């Protein structure tokens, strides 16, 4: 996140300087305006930290190149001179592309932290090791910034919250909780487990859906190429010879002519629903509607539903304290479950019922209509036996095992339908080709 520095003068004439972070320069100006109105400050300057490329040398030595963040070129020059360097040149780095951070890097960072914390290393030592070992430039800078903020005594929500775009909303929240928890290693370990499961699930989903989608498009492309280009070249030879075509051959040739005349409209009819669906799926209402019905579709719906409950249970187990209603815990677990409809039902039905009506957790969860009978029975047993947290963990592990096997079953089912689709396409092409081959030119 960009850093800014405010220089101002107070009503008593005292100079004031403070550094802060904001998403954009406009947001920085809004923060400054709010600060100056409440404290009566007179603004002198608002500077944004930028990256500069410099070239310096010492007497009798070769010049050295480097880059450094600073609020101004003059400020960096003074600092280098103070260190005993002779400044050759300092230029602002205009294109400071730092790249993204792959999810594998984030998962690796959290897992390494968890494992090293178990080995009794201090978190500062761990961050130093990870800074040295990280090969991703952006991730290296994020870790440095985390270390700097922690040393300055900032709260966990401030330290990790500003890196939400890198870690994700749930992971950023969990890491902020870890910094103030009594068992930092356990929270990091649970977060790493969640992230690893999430990454594995997404990889398997891509594997189960991406290749079948490519295969279907390829088969459709082959069929259209055959019907639109290869088949007419053969059938038109018989037309030129005034040979009457068999019914299926004639119908296929007519379809080929129609396709050639209306291909633009066919393409629009094919693409318009896909583009419309993508825009709808990205809207808040669209996400809610899709997630509502997604968990009920055949084959894959049950898998997605149980995976969301597994995530909810795992987060609940990690954060639940055993005292009070833990409303914030339920809210965070709902936000992490990766289903907007389930999140909405838990927040607007379960939490509302608990706060307004004083209902119990199990009764409120049952009222949402998004939990399976197995999940409700496990939570109810845990509540009655005083082992709610342990039962949440058991439920998460049970659904983890079940969904792992279910995923393979889903992949096999999808592959079966893809094979059937290919078979039907090949049979259609074969039948049309065979009928064309039976035409006897000498019969005319």
Secondary structure as UniProt FT lines:
FT   STRAND          3..9
FT   TURN            11..12
FT   STRAND          15..21
FT   HELIX           25..39
FT   STRAND          42..48
FT   STRAND          50..57
FT   TURN            59..60
FT   STRAND          64..70
FT   HELIX           73..82
FT   TURN            83..84
FT   STRAND          86..92
FT   HELIX           103..118
FT   TURN            119..120
FT   HELIX           123..133
FT   HELIX           137..151
FT   TURN            152..153
FT   HELIX           156..161
FT   TURN            162..163
FT   HELIX           164..167
FT   HELIX           169..178
FT   TURN            179..180
FT   HELIX           184..225
FT   HELIX           226..230
FT   HELIX           231..240
FT   TURN            241..242
FT   HELIX           247..261
FT   HELIX           263..282
FT   HELIX           284..294
FT   TURN            295..296
FT   TURN            298..299
FT   HELIX           300..319
FT   HELIX           327..336
FT   HELIX           340..345
FT   HELIX           346..351
FT   HELIX           352..356
FT   HELIX           361..368
FT   HELIX           373..385
FT   HELIX           388..437
FT   HELIX           441..443
//
